[in-house]
Amino acid sequence: MMDNPSVLLDTKLPLPMFVKGKVRDSYDLGERLLIVATDRISAFDVVLPCGIPNKGKVLNRLSAFWFNQTREFMPNHMIEPIEDIGSLNAYLPAGSGVKFPDYLAGRSMVVKKVKRIMVECVVRGYLAGSAWEEYRERGTISGLKVASGLKESQELPQPLFTPTTKAETGHDLPMSRKEMKKLVGDHIADELEEKSLAIYNYARGYAIARGIIIADTKFEFGLDGDKLVIIDEMLTPDSSRIWEVDLYKVGRSQPSFDKQPVRDWLTRSGWDKKPPAPMLPPEVIEATARRYERAYQRLTDHKLSD
């Protein structure tokens, strides 16, 4: 734990651990899960030794916001975002004796247990990041041939669905549609693409009206019985590349609300991208925390303290 009490790097609840991820800790509640978004931050698939103050609250509340915004056309796994610790008691067996810590408020949610689909559903609306690197070298994006002459950060003629593997460790790898259909079947593969594009197009239109560009994002899905539902997180600065309309300029990398500045600093530091990662300087931590909170405020019209 860092000296800053507002930074949560780890959770130790008196419940069975279901999954410990890079950022989220999931606990077993029987037929449900309690997912806690910590302030941990990862880059290049390595968890850094420092956290970003209140980052978990941004991720949790922004995911809850988008789950609610899209639930009419895309079911999700959220049962209840936890803003009042007392409400968690309803999900525990009588006489369990469990006492929940106050830090869970705002950064946790109770969700349905569903069967995770092992595909990262990436949607790209703009040419940036690894897609720009591949395009510059080979003229393709995830192996797909696209128009020639595009510039860095340029809006693509149409959003592209570019799935990857869902790696438990190491890097996710590009996945062709043929490979995806072999893994999950034709019907689920088609539905993953259709729903991913529909959610992205809705969110992009919503965000652009608020001066925000969602350049790309990734979704995760599961099966609730035979029904496809979106899970994990949704359209957060951890899972999306988020830019400001007023600062957007084609032909260069963009000022970002996501963790790209952290990646940039780590790259400049000379780190070899292997564990252990270096400690971020205080000014990078503070600036990143402000970016996350600004993204939340701009997209939801609420301050994190509301």
Secondary structure, 3 states (H helix, E strand, C coil): CCCCCCCCCCCCCCCCEEEECCCEEEEECCCEEEEEECCEEEECCEEEEEECCCHHHHHHHHHHHHHHHHCCCCCECEEEEECCHHHHHHHCCCCCCCCCCHHHCCCEEEEECCEECCEEEEEEEECCHHHHHHHHHHCEECCEECCCCCCCCCEEEEEEECCEECCCCCCCCECCHHHHHHHHCHHHHHHHHHHHHHHHHHHHHHHHCCCEEEEEEEEEEEEECCEEEEECCCCCCCCEEEEEHHHCCCCCCCCECCCHHHHHHHHHCCCCCCCCCCCCCHHHHHHHHHHHHHHHHHHHCCCCCC
